[in-house]
Amino acid sequence: MRAFKQPPSVKFNRYTICFSVLVLALVASVALRIYLMSSWQDNDFKFFSHYIYKMRNDAFGDIMSTHFTKLSTAYLYLLYPLTVLETPLLYPFKCMIALFDYLSAFWCFLIIRLRFTRPSLMPLLAATLVAFAPVSPMVSSVWGQLDGVYTSFLFGSVYFLMHCHSPQAGKHDGLWAMLMFSLAFCFKLQSILIIPALCFFIACGTLRVRYAIIPVAVYVLIQLPRFLVGYPVGNLFTGYVEQVNTFYGIAVDAPNMYLLLQKYTTQEWRMAADNFGTYTGHILCLLALWAGSRVKYMKLSSAFVLLTCTLSLLLATYVITRMHARYFYPADLISIAMAFYFPRLWYVPLIANLAGALSYLPRFMMHEYMFIPLHWLAILVLIAIVVIARQWIILYKRLYASDKSDALR
């Protein structure tokens, strides 16, 4: 009689259990977003719905040839597929935005994977934390804002910048980094907050100088269809200027250095603050060019690249005027990836995400209740910037010292 063979036993080791838990957590983050989508609506969603209905009722050429919204052309392309839906727009619109949250989580997965040569759960853990970061579902699923779209492309730009200095570096990583930044810029002006970091990498040789023309070329290509259907040429290149001019406050719930000056509402104060912010932004770019030129063609570490991008996003948002609370969103998420390269700075993403999430509450609760006053959040963000800047200076000094020692040999 043939003996019955028992099926092989499945051994669940620690790695398999942790992997399963993280995958279930990602699935839970999807369920959380779907649950939150109907929790809150504001006038911004009504505006988006109005734009979509208008594009649905008019021909594509007719709608693209008129100046009916301050949204960028890239956003209009993104919203246009929703015009074919006859269902209510709330869930399709917010689901489309939430997809870019997971694109950011995917880039974070790749960024952390650069650090490990052996299989590890850390990349999946980082992606899960990005998906579960409180600012992420608050912006996309609750608020229904489009900031997650350009943030995902900034994440991609950071990844390719880091890949330039990894053992698996490709020939065109710098080109891909600038292409990702260009797409982010086409979606939203606030992507320029990473420009100080890009200036540093151009000066140190990571990015070629000729790559600086890529954002202009991509922006022109994005605008070309609207130009062909008769959209005024002048409006094609002044849309972002118009957006800035319609921003009346020097800060809107943004935990930056101008929060304490919001009580000074005179035109003279606003002009002085705008001039100071503009000059400070230019000075940051010039300092980045100078610092990068001192370590030209040096081999940078991926950790240093990530730290530079995080510092640029946080510092520029802190010192430039006309910032909204949401404009800290890219720095909030990228700081999570930074903590995996600098475990001693684990509290920095906690501070960033806490400040970001709490600064959104005035919008949701109509300033009726705040756990922590906004000016205290601005102080917490400043502490995080000082900590990151100190770590950056330490690494930069080591890099510059190694460059000088190599030159003396």
C-alpha positions in Angstrom: 0.0 0.0 0.0 1.3 3.4 -1.0 2.3 5.5 1.9 0.6 8.9 2.3 3.0 11.8 2.0 2.5 14.7 4.2 2.7 18.1 2.6 5.8 20.0 3.4 5.5 22.2 6.4 5.7 25.9 5.9 8.1 27.7 8.2 7.2 31.2 9.1 10.4 32.9 10.0 10.6 36.4 11.4 11.3 37.9 8.0 8.2 36.5 6.5 6.0 37.6 9.4 7.4 41.2 9.3 7.0 41.3 5.5 3.4 40.2 5.8 2.6 42.8 8.5 4.1 45.6 6.4 2.1 44.5 3.3 -1.1 44.4 5.4 -0.2 47.9 6.7 0.0 49.2 3.2 -3.4 47.7 2.4 -4.7 49.2 5.6 -3.4 52.6 4.5 -5.5 52.2 1.3 -8.6 51.4 3.4 -7.9 54.4 5.6 -7.8 56.8 2.6 -11.0 55.5 1.2 -12.7 55.9 4.6 -11.4 59.5 4.9 -12.4 60.6 1.4 -16.0 61.5 2.3 -15.1 63.0 5.7 -14.5 66.6 4.6 -15.0 68.9 1.6 -14.2 72.6 1.2 -14.4 75.2 -1.5 -11.2 74.0 -3.2 -12.9 70.7 -4.1 -15.9 72.7 -5.4 -13.5 74.7 -7.6 -11.9 71.5 -8.9 -15.3 70.0 -9.6 -16.3 73.2 -11.5 -13.2 72.9 -13.7 -13.9 69.3 -14.4 -17.6 69.9 -15.3 -16.6 72.8 -17.5 -14.1 70.6 -19.4 -16.8 67.9 -19.7 -19.3 70.3 -21.3 -16.9 72.1 -23.7 -14.6 70.7 -26.4 -11.0 70.1 -25.5 -9.7 72.7 -27.9 -12.2 75.3 -26.8 -11.5 74.8 -23.1 -7.7 74.8 -23.5 -7.8 78.0 -25.5 -9.4 80.0 -22.7 -8.0 81.3 -19.5 -10.6 79.9 -17.1 -8.5 78.8 -14.2 -5.2 79.5 -12.4 -4.3 75.8 -12.3 -1.3 74.8 -14.3 -1.7 73.2 -17.7 -0.2 70.0 -16.4 -2.9 69.8 -13.8 -5.6 70.3 -16.4 -4.2 67.4 -18.4 -4.3 65.3 -15.2 -7.9 66.2 -14.5 -9.2 65.8 -18.0 -9.7 62.0 -17.9 -12.2 62.5 -15.1 -14.5 64.3 -17.5 -15.6 61.0 -19.1 -17.1 59.8 -15.7 -20.8 60.4 -15.1 -20.5 59.5 -11.5 -20.0 61.9 -8.6 -16.4 63.2 -8.6 -15.5 63.0 -5.0 -14.1 59.4 -4.9 -12.6 59.4 -8.4 -10.9 62.7 -7.8 -9.5 61.8 -4.4 -8.5 58.3 -5.5 -6.5 59.7 -8.4 -4.6 62.0 -6.0 -4.0 59.2 -3.6 -2.3 57.2 -6.3 0.5 59.7 -6.2 0.9 59.1 -2.5 1.9 55.6 -3.3 4.2 56.8 -6.1 6.0 58.8 -3.4 6.1 55.6 -1.2 7.6 53.7 -4.1 10.4 56.3 -4.6 11.0 56.1 -0.9 11.3 52.4 -1.2 14.0 52.7 -3.9 15.8 55.4 -1.9 16.2 53.3 1.2 17.1 50.2 -0.9 20.2 52.1 -2.1 21.5 51.9 1.4 21.3 48.1 1.8 23.3 45.6 -0.3 21.4 42.6 1.1 17.7 42.0 1.2 16.1 44.0 4.0 12.7 45.0 5.2 13.8 48.6 5.8 12.8 49.8 2.3 9.3 48.4 2.8 9.1 49.8 6.3 10.0 53.3 4.9 7.4 53.1 2.2 4.8 52.1 4.7 5.7 55.0 7.0 5.4 57.4 4.0 2.0 55.9 3.2 0.9 56.3 6.9 2.5 59.7 7.5 -0.4 61.8 8.9 0.2 64.6 6.4 -0.3 62.3 3.5 -3.9 61.2 3.9 -4.8 64.6 5.3 -3.7 66.4 2.1 -4.9 63.9 -0.5 -7.9 62.0 1.0 -9.3 64.6 3.4 -8.4 67.9 1.9 -8.3 66.8 -1.7 -5.3 68.9 -2.6 -2.9 68.2 -5.5 0.3 68.6 -3.6 1.0 64.9 -3.6 1.4 65.0 -7.4 4.4 67.3 -7.7 5.8 65.8 -4.4 6.0 62.4 -6.1 8.1 63.8 -8.9 10.4 65.6 -6.4 10.9 62.2 -4.7 11.9 60.8 -8.0 14.3 63.6 -8.6 15.9 63.0 -5.2 16.2 59.3 -6.0 18.1 59.8 -9.2 20.4 62.4 -7.6 21.3 59.8 -5.0 21.6 57.1 -7.6 24.3 59.3 -9.3 26.6 58.5 -6.3 25.7 54.9 -5.8 27.7 51.9 -7.0 24.9 51.2 -9.5 25.1 54.7 -10.9 23.9 55.0 -14.5 25.1 57.3 -17.2 21.9 59.4 -17.4 20.9 59.6 -13.8 21.5 63.3 -13.7 19.3 63.7 -16.8 16.5 61.8 -15.2 16.8 63.8 -12.0 16.3 67.1 -13.9 13.5 65.6 -15.9 11.7 64.6 -12.7 12.2 68.1 -11.3 10.9 69.6 -14.6 7.7 67.6 -14.3 7.3 68.7 -10.7 7.8 72.3 -11.8 5.2 71.9 -14.6 2.6 70.9 -12.0 3.4 73.4 -9.3 5.7 76.4 -8.7 6.6 75.4 -5.2 8.8 72.7 -6.6 11.5 75.4 -6.9 12.1 75.0 -3.1 14.6 72.3 -4.0 16.5 74.6 -6.4 19.2 75.5 -3.7 20.1 71.8 -3.6 20.1 71.6 -7.4 22.5 74.6 -7.5 24.8 72.8 -5.2 24.8 69.6 -7.3 25.4 71.6 -10.5 28.3 73.5 -8.9 29.9 70.3 -7.6 29.6 68.4 -10.9 26.8 65.9 -10.1 24.6 67.7 -12.6 25.9 69.1 -15.9 25.4 72.8 -16.5 23.5 72.2 -19.7 20.9 70.2 -17.8 19.6 73.6 -16.5 17.8 74.0 -19.8 15.7 70.9 -19.3 13.0 72.5 -17.1 12.5 75.2 -19.6 12.2 72.7 -22.5 9.8 70.5 -20.6 7.6 73.4 -19.6 7.4 74.6 -23.2 6.5 71.1 -24.4 3.7 70.9 -21.8 2.3 74.3 -22.9 2.6 73.5 -26.7 -0.8 71.9 -27.1 -2.5 74.9 -25.5 -0.6 77.2 -27.8 -1.6 75.2 -30.9 -5.3 75.6 -30.0 -5.1 79.3 -29.6 -4.2 80.0 -26.0 -2.5 83.5 -25.6 1.3 83.1 -25.6 1.6 85.7 -22.8 -0.6 83.8 -20.5 1.4 80.6 -21.1 4.5 82.0 -19.2 2.8 84.3 -16.7 0.5 81.8 -15.0 2.8 81.3 -12.0 3.3 85.0 -11.6 -0.5 85.4 -11.5 -0.7 82.7 -8.8 1.9 84.5 -6.7 0.1 87.9 -7.1 -3.2 86.4 -5.9 -1.6 85.2 -2.6 -2.3 88.1 -0.3 -0.8 87.0 3.0 2.9 86.6 3.8 2.1 83.2 5.3 -1.1 81.1 5.5 -0.8 78.8 8.6 2.7 77.9 7.5 5.0 77.3 10.5 7.8 79.5 9.2 9.6 82.6 10.3 6.9 84.9 9.0 4.1 83.5 11.1 4.7 86.0 13.9 4.5 88.9 11.4 1.0 88.1 10.1 -0.5 90.7 12.5 1.4 93.4 10.5 -1.0 93.7 7.5 0.1 97.0 6.1 1.3 97.1 2.5 4.7 98.3 3.6 5.2 95.3 5.8 4.2 92.9 3.1 6.5 94.5 0.6 9.4 94.4 3.1 8.8 90.8 3.9 8.5 89.8 0.2 11.7 91.6 -0.6 13.5 89.9 2.3 12.2 86.5 1.4 13.2 87.0 -2.3 16.7 88.1 -1.4 17.1 85.3 1.1 16.1 82.8 -1.5 18.7 84.2 -3.9 21.3 84.2 -1.2 20.6 80.5 -0.5 21.2 79.7 -4.2 24.4 81.7 -4.3 25.7 80.0 -1.1 24.8 76.6 -2.6 26.8 77.4 -5.7 29.8 78.5 -3.7 29.7 75.5 -1.4 29.3 73.1 -4.3 32.2 74.7 -6.2 34.6 74.0 -3.3 33.9 70.2 -3.6 33.8 70.1 -7.3 33.9 66.5 -8.8 34.1 65.0 -5.3 32.5 61.6 -4.7 29.4 62.4 -2.6 27.6 59.8 -0.5 23.9 59.1 -1.2 23.2 60.0 2.5 24.8 63.5 1.9 22.7 64.0 -1.2 19.5 63.1 0.7 20.4 65.4 3.6 21.1 68.3 1.2 17.7 67.9 -0.5 15.9 67.7 2.8 17.7 70.8 4.1 16.9 72.7 0.9 13.2 71.9 1.1 12.8 72.7 4.8 15.0 75.8 4.9 13.7 77.4 1.7 10.1 76.9 2.8 11.0 78.5 6.2 12.6 81.7 4.9 10.6 82.5 1.8 7.3 84.4 2.0 3.8 83.6 0.8 4.1 80.0 1.9 1.1 77.8 2.7 1.1 75.1 5.4 0.9 72.5 2.6 4.2 73.7 1.0 6.1 71.9 3.8 4.5 68.7 2.5 7.5 67.5 0.4 10.0 68.1 3.2 7.7 66.3 5.6 7.7 63.1 3.6 11.4 63.2 2.4 12.5 63.7 6.0 11.2 60.2 6.7 13.6 58.7 4.2 16.4 60.9 5.7 15.9 59.3 9.1 16.8 55.8 7.7 20.2 57.2 6.6 20.7 59.2 9.9 19.0 57.1 12.7 20.2 59.6 15.3 17.9 62.2 13.6 14.8 60.0 14.1 13.0 62.9 15.8 13.3 65.2 12.8 10.5 63.5 10.7 8.4 63.4 13.9 8.7 67.1 14.3 8.1 67.8 10.6 5.0 65.7 10.4 3.7 66.9 13.7 4.1 70.5 12.7 2.6 69.8 9.3 -0.4 67.9 10.6 -1.2 70.4 13.3 -0.8 73.4 10.9 -3.6 71.9 8.8 -6.0 71.9 11.7 -7.0 75.6 11.4 -8.2 74.8 7.9 -10.3 71.9 9.1 -11.5 73.3 12.4 -11.9 76.9 11.3 -9.4 78.1 14.0 -11.7 77.0 16.7 -9.3 74.7 18.5 -5.5 74.1 18.3 -3.5 71.6 20.3 -0.3 73.6 19.9 -0.2 77.3 18.9 1.2 77.8 15.4 4.1 80.0 16.6 5.3 77.0 18.7 5.2 74.8 15.6 7.4 77.4 13.8 9.9 77.1 16.6 9.8 73.3 16.4 10.5 73.4 12.6 13.4 75.8 13.3 14.9 73.3 15.7 14.6 70.6 13.0 16.3 72.9 10.5 19.2 73.6 12.9 19.7 69.9 13.6 19.8 69.0 9.9 22.0 72.0 9.1 24.5 71.0 11.8 24.7 67.4 10.5 25.1 68.8 6.9 28.0 71.1 8.0 29.7 68.2 9.7 29.6 66.0 6.6 30.5 68.9 4.3 33.6 69.7 6.4 34.7 66.1 6.2 34.2 66.1 2.5 36.1 69.4 2.0 38.9 68.1 4.3 39.3 64.9 2.3 39.4 67.0 -0.9 42.3 69.1 0.5 44.2 66.1 1.7 43.9 64.5 -1.8 45.1 67.7 -3.4 48.3 67.7 -1.2 49.3 64.1 -2.1 
